[in-house]
């Protein structure tokens, strides 16, 4: 497994999101399937797509990723 700081931070943000921010709402905002988000929140996706990770990160952090 490859360690990714961006993935780890995104999983952390997802796990610690406010209670009112549902996976359904994140799914609707990012166009990423709710089931995939649930698996990511449980850290069950070993090597997720960087495009999806970036979309979730941007949504949860409320700012675009700076590279």
N, C-alpha and C positions, 0 to 999 in steps of 0.2 A: 504494500500500500504506500502510495506517495503522500507525504504530509504537505498540506496546503494551508497556509495561514489564512488565506481568503475564505476557504471552505470552513475552517474551524471557527473563524469569527462570524461567518454567516449562520452556522449551526447555533452558536452561542446566542446571537441576536434572535434567532427563531425560537429557541428554547426559553428565552427570557423576555419575550414580547409581552406587551400589556394584555391582560385577560380579555379585553374587549376586541383585540385584533385577532380575529379567527383565521384559521387556515383557508376557509372559504373566501373571506375577504381578500386575503393575500393572493389567492388563486385568481380571483376575478380581476385584481389590479395588475397582476403580472402575466396572466394568460398561461400560467404553469399549472398542471393538474394538481388538485388537492391531495391525491394519493401520493404523488411524488414529494410534495411538501411535507407530508406526514412522515414519510420514510427519511427525508433529510433531517427533520426535527429529531428523529430517533437515531440519527447518525448511522443509518443503514445503507447509505449509498457510498460505495468505496471511492469511485472516481467520477463524480458528477460533471456534467457539462459546465464549462466555464461561463457560457452565455446564461444559463439558468441561474448559476450561483451569483453572477453579477446582477441579474435582474432582482433576485430576492434580496441581496445585500443593499442595492440602491433603494428598494422599497422600504426595508426595515430601518435603514440608517437615515432615511429621508434626505439623502444627498448622493450625487453620483460618485462612483469610485474614481479616485484620482490615481493615475499611474504615471 
